[in-house]
Structures are given as C-alpha cells and as structure tokens.
Amino acid sequence: MKVTFLVTAYPTTGNSVAGIFHKTLAEALVRRGLELEVIAPVPWVPPGLSAFSRRWRQYASTPQLSMTGGIPVRRPRYLHWPRADKWGWPHRGFVHSLKSLSNQADLIHAHFAYPSGLAAATLSRSRQVPFVLTLHGSDVNVQPFSNRFARRRFVEAVNQASAVLAVSESLAEKTRDLAGRRPIVLPIGIDLRRFSQILHKNAARQLLGLPEGRRIVLFVGSLVRSKGLQELLAALMVLQRDQVSGLIIGDGPMSSAVRVSENATYLGPLSPSQVLMYLAAADVLVLTSYAEGMPTVLVEAGAAGLPVVATRVGGVPELLDKERGLLIPPRSVEAIISGLRYVFENREQALQRAARLRSFVHQEYDVSANAGALIEIYKAVVERGFPLKIDSCHKSPAYAVAKATSDKAYGNSIA
C-alpha cells in the first residue's frame, strides 16, 4: 500500500519543529513497512521578496525535494497571499501545485481540514482514490468560527473524506456538532524511545548551566496571545519572590514581550533533543492556553515524568484528569500562581500525579501502536474502495486491536 501525506508543514533544516508531529507519525508508519511520501506545499516567493522577511527567505531556500528519515518529501510551490486562509481558496493553489506530480498512491492522508483537507477532497475525486482526514486542533477550534465561509469549507472537508480522525475526544465532539459527523478518535502519540534514558534533573541542569537552587517553570509552544502568555508572564513576576524562574521555548509575535520580562528567560525555538533536555531539567511544565486540541508537549512532559499544570481546555483534561496533572481555568493569573505553588509545596503529590501521567502516556500515546491502528484504518478504507466512507465511532476497533497486538504480528510489510 502506498500512502501520500498532504500537510501544511514538515520539518526542514531551517525549521526543525514545524509539523514535527507529522514527521513522528510518518516515520512510525514507515518502520511498520508502509510506503509513504510526504507532500508539503510551500508558498511561492516572488523575486526580491525574500530580502525583506525571514519567513519568505525560509520559503525560498526550502528544497523542493528531499529525503528525511528515508521518506521522500516534496515541497511544490503554490500561490499564497495574506489572509487567504480566512477569505480565499488556497487549497486550489495546493491542488494546482500537485498537477505535475505523478502520484500513484492508493490513499491520500490529509492533515488539518483546511487547506490540506479540502485539497485532498479535490485530488481524491480527480484521481479516484480515497482520502483520510485527521483533525488536529485549530482547524476545529478556530478556523470554522472565523466566518460562514470558513465553516462551510470545514464541513465540506469533513464530509467528503472516506474516514475522519481526531486526535482527541474533545475535537471529535466539536466536529460532530459543527459538521454532523463524529470522527474516529486516534491520537498521534510520540516516539517513547526518545524518553527511555532521560537525564536526572541535576545532571540536565548542570549540562544546561541552570541553577540548582531555583524552581524552574517551563513553557513550550507558540508565543501567541491565545497560549496565555500574558497571564503566564504576570504570574511569573509574582512568583519571583518564591525563587521561581520561567524558561520560555518557542517563537511568535509575543517573543519581544518574553525577552523584556524580568522573570522569564527567552530560549527561542529549539530542536526536539534540546527540548527534551529542558523537560529533564524543569520542576514543572505549564500550559496556559485558551484553546487546544491535544498538545504534544503535554504528552512529552508525561513521558519525561514531569509534573504538569495546564488549563482545562480542549483535549487537555483527557490527559490530566484522574489526578494525572493539575487543571486550572484559563485566562487567570491567580489560577496559574496557585497551581504552580501547589506543585512546589506538595512535591510528593505532584510527582505521584506525574507518575500516573507517565503510565497513561505509555498506554495510550505510543506512536508505534497508534501507527499500527492507523494502518488498519487505511486497509479498511482501501478495501471498501472509492468513494465509500468508514462510519465514525467512539474509538476505532482497529485501535484496540493494535493496542493488544505486538509489533511482530503486523509484520514488516504492508500489502
């Protein structure tokens, strides 16, 4: 079976974290013997424009064909303009950029409803192959609410797919309310092998040059207002008197606000291996978002055995409920302060919660097992043929089968 991933972002040498979860899943599928190709269209850069913007320079310098982890990654150019995702039809640019590619895939797997999902729907019809759609978060929580136009595009993408997946129960429920179709719930997961020999906190701090006597709060994510950065920075200022320091990893419009904060150190965007070092060195990971799908960083913190304080939004409670972490309301400086103080003042209970989260992550978020479940869904879609659909359900039966079956049972090749 040959599958094409259609995505809006995939790691490059210039940006190792963009779409990193796509790469994690793609490599897990290939390890199971699936033949896979990734297509990640990149905006076309008019001559001279790259001199005025770091982002456009990165677009212009991105190779159109590369091999990453043994997977061919194609990045055809397409025409893009400001705010096109809200008001335009950039999925048509996606489709046009792919016309010259000779692709004999048995199935297309699009990630995010727009523009990838709607582009996949067009390609599915023209090439008479089925497509699977995975919903990740902003495509459900944000885009459909921009305007009626955006909501219509979301509904079209969801209802044209042969199978729809969501990375959390929360997204599945919201999709059912918006589009009348409930996706199969299948998290992507993480590569747990990376966490098998994580450093002790003191050793990690020594390597990173961090003080041993201070309590370190770690934030990893996009530096945008909707991540609750304004509230977090205010909370860190209050906690300064408690020997607490904040470390902020990521990039975005609020990076300048982080840089001038008196009690937060801006580390910028870091590679996955560097992030892992800081997860080992921190006392607690905090996530202060207003909305989320299923944040990968929380799963990684769980695998690292790090206590977590996070807002009760989106799929976050699916991870942290049942005393696997500490949930707080969003948009509240006081809640952030009290949540972090609880972790520091009740260290033993916080570590017990972290241990429960680690066990849960190993059970539900192993990318290898979840890739096996996804392959079973691919097989069901291809066997039923174009354009039949796989009915939605609470959780795919294939998911349970994959969890209960060893890697050996799947074999090393996919027919």
RODO-2510 file (C-alpha; in nm, 4 decimals, decimal comma):
residues 415
     n   res          X          Y          Z
     1     m     0,0000     0,0000     0,0000
     2     k     0,1293     0,3461    -0,0899
     3     v     0,0082     0,6492     0,1044
     4     t     0,0580     1,0208     0,0438
     5     f     0,0658     1,2581     0,3405
     6     l    -0,0632     1,6035     0,2468
     7     v     0,0432     1,8564     0,5113
     8     t     0,0932     2,2297     0,5532
     9     a     0,4231     2,1974     0,7423
    10     y     0,7050     1,9451     0,7758
    11     p     1,0451     1,9899     0,9433
    12     t     1,3297     2,1395     0,7393
    13     t     1,6898     2,2196     0,8193
    14     g     1,5828     2,5809     0,8748
    15     n     1,2879     2,4906     1,0970
    16     s     1,3202     2,1570     1,2760
    17     v     0,9956     2,1860     1,4734
    18     a     0,7381     2,2876     1,2092
    19     g     0,4996     1,9934     1,1761
    20     i     0,7254     1,7708     1,3880
    21     f     0,4276     1,5532     1,4873
    22     h     0,3709     1,4732     1,1175
    23     k     0,7286     1,3514     1,0961
    24     t     0,6930     1,1414     1,4128
    25     l     0,3881     0,9635     1,2709
    26     a     0,5304     0,9283     0,9191
    27     e     0,8469     0,7612     1,0450
    28     a     0,6468     0,5258     1,2675
    29     l     0,4368     0,4199     0,9671
    30     v     0,7477     0,3570     0,7573
    31     r     0,9000     0,1465     1,0356
    32     r     0,5909    -0,0730     1,0055
    33     g     0,6616    -0,1222     0,6352
    34     l     0,4229     0,1300     0,4809
    35     e     0,5346     0,3013     0,1597
    36     l     0,4905     0,6708     0,2273
    37     e     0,5502     1,0034     0,0560
    38     v     0,5041     1,3471     0,2129
    39     i     0,3832     1,6485     0,0165
    40     a     0,4122     1,9821     0,1971
    41     p     0,3425     2,2695    -0,0468
    42     v     0,5344     2,5924     0,0181
    43     p     0,4253     2,9442    -0,0840
    44     w     0,5930     3,0740    -0,3994
    45     v     0,8244     3,3682    -0,3279
    46     p     0,8276     3,6493    -0,5879
    47     p     1,1779     3,7619    -0,6911
    48     g     1,3278     4,0022    -0,4371
    49     l     1,0703     3,9453    -0,1625
    50     s     1,2945     3,7087     0,0314
    51     a     1,5228     4,0009     0,1147
    52     f     1,2545     4,1608     0,3349
    53     s     1,1344     3,8720     0,5523
    54     r     1,2948     3,5827     0,7390
    55     r     0,9861     3,3717     0,6730
    56     w     0,9944     3,4358     0,2972
    57     r     1,3709     3,3657     0,2896
    58     q     1,2992     3,0322     0,4505
    59     y     1,0299     2,9554     0,1909
    60     a     1,2641     3,0470    -0,0954
    61     s     1,5522     2,8359     0,0368
    62     t     1,3438     2,5241     0,1106
    63     p     1,4354     2,2448    -0,1360
    64     q     1,1522     2,1138    -0,3496
    65     l     1,2613     1,7532    -0,2974
    66     s     1,4450     1,5992    -0,0039
    67     m     1,4771     1,2738     0,1866
    68     t     1,4031     1,2886     0,5585
    69     g     1,4265     0,9730     0,7647
    70     g     1,4122     0,7686     0,4443
    71     i     1,0870     0,9383     0,3397
    72     p     1,0662     1,1446     0,0183
    73     v     0,9369     1,4927     0,0980
    74     r     0,8117     1,7072    -0,1904
    75     r     0,7501     2,0775    -0,1479
    76     p     0,5908     2,2162    -0,4660
    77     r     0,5278     2,5928    -0,4787
    78     y     0,1811     2,7467    -0,4732
    79     l     0,0430     3,0994    -0,4888
    80     h    -0,0436     3,2426    -0,1486
    81     w    -0,1490     3,5862    -0,0275
    82     p    -0,2155     3,7466     0,3143
    83     r    -0,5296     3,6241     0,4975
    84     a    -0,6011     3,3735     0,2208
    85     d    -0,6700     3,1035     0,4808
    86     k    -0,9596     3,3125     0,6097
    87     w    -1,1124     3,4526     0,2920
    88     g    -0,9581     3,2826    -0,0104
    89     w    -0,9195     2,9403    -0,1630
    90     p    -0,5533     2,8440    -0,1008
    91     h    -0,6444     2,4758    -0,1322
    92     r    -0,6776     2,5429    -0,5062
    93     g    -0,3156     2,6521    -0,5053
    94     f    -0,2293     2,3269    -0,3315
    95     v    -0,4092     2,1284    -0,5989
    96     h    -0,2548     2,3241    -0,8858
    97     s     0,0962     2,2735    -0,7427
    98     l     0,0415     1,8974    -0,7438
    99     k    -0,0766     1,8605    -1,1037
   100     s     0,2720     1,7980    -1,2357
   101     l     0,3422     1,5241    -0,9803
   102     s     0,2869     1,1707    -1,0994
   103     n     0,1438     1,0077    -0,7921
   104     q     0,0119     0,6536    -0,7886
   105     a    -0,0866     0,6474    -0,4227
   106     d    -0,3584     0,4110    -0,3036
   107     l    -0,4725     0,6648    -0,0453
   108     i    -0,4229     1,0296     0,0487
   109     h    -0,3983     1,1256     0,4157
   110     a    -0,4576     1,4975     0,4721
   111     h    -0,3747     1,6674     0,7999
   112     f    -0,5864     1,9653     0,9105
   113     a    -0,9218     2,0349     0,7455
   114     y    -0,8037     2,3394     0,5559
   115     p    -0,6335     2,3835     0,3205
   116     s    -0,4979     2,0261     0,3125
   117     g    -0,8317     1,8512     0,3699
   118     l    -1,0237     2,0346     0,1002
   119     a    -0,7306     1,9981    -0,1404
   120     a    -0,7300     1,6233    -0,0710
   121     a    -1,1024     1,6093    -0,1463
   122     t    -1,0383     1,7607    -0,4910
   123     l    -0,7475     1,5253    -0,5586
   124     s    -0,9495     1,2291    -0,4352
   125     r    -1,2227     1,2977    -0,6914
   126     s    -0,9868     1,3635    -0,9829
   127     r    -0,7647     1,0610    -0,9158
   128     q    -1,0372     0,8273    -0,7909
   129     v    -0,8543     0,7383    -0,4705
   130     p    -0,9935     0,7632    -0,1161
   131     f    -0,8657     1,0126     0,1360
   132     v    -0,8410     1,0140     0,5143
   133     l    -0,8559     1,3376     0,7121
   134     t    -0,7022     1,3987     1,0556
   135     l    -0,8204     1,6970     1,2605
   136     h    -0,5630     1,8415     1,4986
   137     g    -0,6982     2,1431     1,6848
   138     s    -0,7036     2,4901     1,5300
   139     d    -0,8861     2,3537     1,2261
   140     v    -1,1753     2,2665     1,4590
   141     n    -1,1426     2,5176     1,7432
   142     v    -1,0546     2,8323     1,5481
   143     q    -1,0924     2,8291     1,1693
   144     p    -1,4626     2,7329     1,1389
   145     f    -1,5535     3,0273     1,3622
   146     s    -1,3751     3,2889     1,1507
   147     n    -1,6793     3,3370     0,9262
   148     r    -1,9511     3,1380     0,7490
   149     f    -1,7207     3,0883     0,4541
   150     a    -1,4625     2,9145     0,6719
   151     r    -1,7229     2,6974     0,8407
   152     r    -1,8582     2,5820     0,5044
   153     r    -1,5102     2,4790     0,3951
   154     f    -1,4646     2,2822     0,7172
   155     v    -1,7955     2,0977     0,6740
   156     e    -1,7112     2,0142     0,3108
   157     a    -1,3714     1,8695     0,4001
   158     v    -1,5072     1,6586     0,6865
   159     n    -1,7998     1,5143     0,4950
   160     q    -1,6090     1,4299     0,1772
   161     a    -1,3420     1,2192     0,3490
   162     s    -1,3568     0,8398     0,3409
   163     a    -1,2575     0,8384     0,7081
   164     v    -1,2173     1,1237     0,9552
   165     l    -0,9895     1,1048     1,2574
   166     a    -0,9432     1,3433     1,5501
   167     v    -0,6577     1,3482     1,7966
   168     s    -0,8859     1,3968     2,0980
   169     e    -1,2389     1,3255     2,2183
   170     s    -1,2991     1,6979     2,2556
   171     l    -1,2267     1,7600     1,8875
   172     a    -1,4454     1,4662     1,7875
   173     e    -1,7414     1,6036     1,9822
   174     k    -1,6981     1,9540     1,8434
   175     t    -1,6679     1,8187     1,4885
   176     r    -1,9934     1,6268     1,5299
   177     d    -2,1654     1,9483     1,6423
   178     l    -2,0208     2,1518     1,3537
   179     a    -2,0388     1,9046     1,0659
   180     g    -2,2757     1,6286     1,1750
   181     r    -2,0063     1,3621     1,1620
   182     r    -1,8152     1,2232     1,4579
   183     p    -1,4535     1,1316     1,3809
   184     i    -1,2692     0,8235     1,4986
   185     v    -1,0510     0,9215     1,7942
   186     l    -0,6890     0,8296     1,7334
   187     p    -0,4064     1,0313     1,8924
   188     i    -0,0800     1,0551     1,7037
   189     g     0,1373     0,9857     2,0047
   190     i     0,5103     1,0276     2,0494
   191     d     0,8204     0,8165     1,9992
   192     l     0,8669     0,6821     2,3515
   193     r     1,2132     0,5512     2,2699
   194     r     1,3437     0,9072     2,2999
   195     f     1,2500     0,9111     2,6696
   196     s     1,3968     0,5748     2,7698
   197     q     1,7170     0,7221     2,9159
   198     i     1,6209     1,0751     3,0105
   199     l     1,8751     1,2552     3,2300
   200     h     1,8285     1,3158     3,6007
   201     k     1,7231     1,6729     3,6795
   202     n     2,0531     1,7730     3,8436
   203     a     2,2594     1,6326     3,5538
   204     a     2,0416     1,8120     3,2970
   205     r     2,0701     2,1413     3,4861
   206     q     2,4452     2,1096     3,5052
   207     l     2,4724     2,0495     3,1305
   208     l     2,2421     2,3431     3,0557
   209     g     2,4077     2,5760     3,3079
   210     l     2,0883     2,6200     3,5114
   211     p     2,0913     2,6992     3,8849
   212     e     2,0131     2,4115     4,1200
   213     g     1,8590     2,6276     4,3912
   214     r     1,5720     2,7778     4,1911
   215     r     1,2371     2,6304     4,0922
   216     i     1,2110     2,6200     3,7161
   217     v     0,8810     2,6577     3,5295
   218     l     0,8966     2,5527     3,1640
   219     f     0,6708     2,6694     2,8811
   220     v     0,6990     2,5221     2,5297
   221     g     0,4776     2,6418     2,2454
   222     s     0,3885     2,9174     2,0021
   223     l     0,4400     3,2601     2,1533
   224     v     0,0960     3,3985     2,0756
   225     r    -0,1649     3,5606     2,2985
   226     s    -0,4032     3,2615     2,2762
   227     k    -0,1413     3,0496     2,4552
   228     g    -0,1985     3,2610     2,7671
   229     l     0,1500     3,4145     2,7580
   230     q     0,0325     3,7467     2,9002
   231     e    -0,1136     3,5772     3,2078
   232     l     0,1863     3,3467     3,2460
   233     l     0,4378     3,6335     3,2395
   234     a     0,2325     3,8211     3,5002
   235     a     0,2229     3,5101     3,7212
   236     l     0,5996     3,4603     3,6910
   237     m     0,6565     3,8172     3,8074
   238     v     0,4608     3,7460     4,1270
   239     l     0,6384     3,4125     4,1786
   240     q     0,9819     3,5733     4,1540
   241     r     0,9861     3,6173     4,5323
   242     d     0,9368     3,2380     4,5673
   243     q     1,2689     3,1622     4,3958
   244     v     1,0836     3,0681     4,0765
   245     s     1,2196     3,1266     3,7254
   246     g     1,0457     3,0785     3,3914
   247     l     1,2015     2,9317     3,0789
   248     i     1,0140     3,0005     2,7549
   249     i     1,0762     2,7898     2,4427
   250     g     0,9132     2,8839     2,1136
   251     d     0,8689     3,1647     1,8657
   252     g     0,5952     3,4045     1,7688
   253     p     0,4599     3,7602     1,7971
   254     m     0,4965     3,7722     2,1768
   255     s     0,8674     3,6864     2,1767
   256     s     0,9533     4,0539     2,2381
   257     a     0,7307     4,0595     2,5486
   258     v     0,9066     3,7491     2,6789
   259     r     1,2509     3,8989     2,6133
   260     v     1,1817     4,2033     2,8344
   261     s     1,0155     4,0078     3,1161
   262     e     1,2158     4,0242     3,4403
   263     n     1,1476     3,6652     3,5460
   264     a     1,1328     3,4716     3,2189
   265     t     1,4245     3,3648     3,0015
   266     y     1,3553     3,3524     2,6290
   267     l     1,5236     3,0486     2,4715
   268     g     1,3697     3,0784     2,1250
   269     p     1,2729     2,7797     1,9087
   270     l     1,4759     2,4702     1,9957
   271     s     1,5214     2,1275     1,8417
   272     p     1,3322     1,8275     1,9877
   273     s     1,6504     1,6961     2,1520
   274     q     1,7104     2,0337     2,3182
   275     v     1,3507     2,0490     2,4396
   276     l     1,3959     1,7043     2,5925
   277     m     1,6925     1,8353     2,7938
   278     y     1,4821     2,1184     2,9355
   279     l     1,1977     1,8789     3,0183
   280     a     1,4502     1,6819     3,2231
   281     a     1,5806     1,9961     3,3953
   282     a     1,2490     2,1646     3,4873
   283     d     1,0378     2,1289     3,8007
   284     v     0,7051     2,1714     3,6213
   285     l     0,5667     2,2267     3,2724
   286     v     0,2941     2,4868     3,2414
   287     l     0,0458     2,5290     2,9569
   288     t    -0,1842     2,8316     2,9809
   289     s    -0,3748     2,8148     2,6506
   290     y    -0,7260     2,9442     2,5872
   291     a    -0,7960     2,6523     2,3472
   292     e    -0,6152     2,3330     2,2460
   293     g    -0,6528     2,0095     2,0521
   294     m    -0,4144     1,7565     2,2058
   295     p    -0,0888     1,9362     2,2895
   296     t     0,2114     1,7191     2,2066
   297     v     0,4230     1,8942     2,4683
   298     l     0,1951     1,7657     2,7460
   299     v     0,2360     1,4111     2,6180
   300     e     0,6128     1,4610     2,6102
   301     a     0,6129     1,6024     2,9631
   302     g     0,4204     1,2938     3,0723
   303     a     0,6757     1,0643     2,9099
   304     a     0,9508     1,2600     3,0872
   305     g     0,7838     1,2191     3,4270
   306     l     0,7469     1,5959     3,4685
   307     p     0,4572     1,7426     3,6737
   308     v     0,2144     1,9455     3,4630
   309     v    -0,0099     2,2445     3,5322
   310     a    -0,2425     2,3227     3,2404
   311     t    -0,5669     2,4972     3,1605
   312     r    -0,8849     2,2933     3,1351
   313     v    -0,9411     2,3405     2,7615
   314     g    -0,9882     2,1156     2,4582
   315     g    -0,8336     1,7717     2,4921
   316     v    -0,6145     1,8635     2,7916
   317     p    -0,8481     1,7038     3,0521
   318     e    -0,8277     1,3744     2,8612
   319     l    -0,4602     1,3684     2,9610
   320     l    -0,4665     1,5250     3,3057
   321     d    -0,7978     1,4142     3,4599
   322     k    -0,7959     1,1389     3,7254
   323     e    -0,5168     1,3184     3,9109
   324     r    -0,2584     1,2852     3,6340
   325     g    -0,1857     1,6577     3,6481
   326     l    -0,3264     1,9833     3,7798
   327     l    -0,6021     2,1539     3,5793
   328     i    -0,6721     2,5262     3,6149
   329     p    -0,9178     2,7663     3,4478
   330     p    -0,7880     2,9693     3,1501
   331     r    -0,7251     3,3458     3,1473
   332     s    -0,6484     3,3629     3,5198
   333     v    -0,3185     3,4886     3,6609
   334     e    -0,4287     3,3855     4,0110
   335     a    -0,5028     3,0295     3,8975
   336     i    -0,1552     2,9974     3,7425
   337     i     0,0093     3,1235     4,0606
   338     s    -0,1896     2,8948     4,2916
   339     g    -0,1415     2,5936     4,0614
   340     l     0,2356     2,6341     4,0463
   341     r     0,2587     2,6973     4,4206
   342     y     0,0622     2,3782     4,4846
   343     v     0,3157     2,1785     4,2808
   344     f     0,6092     2,3336     4,4674
   345     e     0,4562     2,2990     4,8142
   346     n     0,3198     1,9461     4,7597
   347     r     0,6088     1,7909     4,5766
   348     e     0,5335     1,4296     4,6631
   349     q     0,1729     1,4513     4,5400
   350     a     0,2889     1,6304     4,2242
   351     l     0,5356     1,3517     4,1484
   352     q     0,2661     1,0897     4,2068
   353     r     0,0439     1,2671     3,9532
   354     a     0,3366     1,2776     3,7106
   355     a     0,3904     0,9023     3,7529
   356     r     0,0235     0,8357     3,6727
   357     l     0,0503     1,0583     3,3644
   358     r     0,3625     0,8746     3,2513
   359     s     0,1844     0,5392     3,2770
   360     f    -0,1158     0,6751     3,0845
   361     v     0,1067     0,8155     2,8078
   362     h     0,2808     0,4793     2,7658
   363     q    -0,0581     0,3101     2,7412
   364     e    -0,2356     0,5477     2,5025
   365     y     0,0215     0,7646     2,3226
   366     d     0,2826     0,5265     2,1854
   367     v     0,3179     0,6368     1,8231
   368     s     0,4200     0,2870     1,7134
   369     a     0,0989     0,1279     1,8421
   370     n    -0,1114     0,4149     1,7105
   371     a     0,0547     0,3869     1,3690
   372     g    -0,0483     0,0215     1,3660
   373     a    -0,4073     0,1262     1,4319
   374     l    -0,3879     0,3832     1,1529
   375     i    -0,2658     0,1205     0,9059
   376     e    -0,5681    -0,0931     0,9909
   377     i    -0,7902     0,2059     0,9124
   378     y    -0,6047     0,2606     0,5842
   379     k    -0,6669    -0,1025     0,4905
   380     a    -1,0370    -0,0749     0,5701
   381     v    -1,0688     0,2414     0,3592
   382     v    -0,8832     0,0972     0,0590
   383     e    -1,0688    -0,2346     0,0741
   384     r    -1,4059    -0,0604     0,0710
   385     g    -1,2978     0,1473    -0,2267
   386     f    -1,3597     0,4982    -0,3529
   387     p    -1,5706     0,6886    -0,2550
   388     l    -1,7229     0,4788     0,0269
   389     k    -1,6874     0,6078     0,3795
   390     i    -1,5870     0,4456     0,7059
   391     d    -1,8558     0,5224     0,9622
   392     s    -1,7450     0,7224     1,2625
   393     c    -1,7384     0,5600     1,6036
   394     h    -1,6357     0,6362     1,9614
   395     k    -1,2977     0,4743     1,9116
   396     s    -1,1818     0,2672     1,6192
   397     p    -1,1957    -0,1089     1,6793
   398     a    -0,8651    -0,1205     1,4935
   399     y    -0,7183     0,0989     1,7643
   400     a    -0,7983    -0,1562     2,0327
   401     v    -0,6662    -0,4364     1,8130
   402     a    -0,3397    -0,2508     1,7602
   403     k    -0,3006    -0,1910     2,1320
   404     a    -0,3453    -0,5594     2,2103
   405     t    -0,1225    -0,6915     1,9336
   406     s     0,2558    -0,6997     1,9302
   407     d     0,4640    -0,5311     1,6620
   408     k     0,5646    -0,8717     1,5311
   409     a     0,2046    -0,9589     1,4495
   410     y     0,1873    -0,6730     1,1983
   411     g     0,4906    -0,7943     1,0069
   412     n     0,7397    -0,5747     0,8276
   413     s     0,5500    -0,5158     0,5059
   414     i     0,2117    -0,3872     0,4032
   415     a     0,0484    -0,5479     0,1030
***
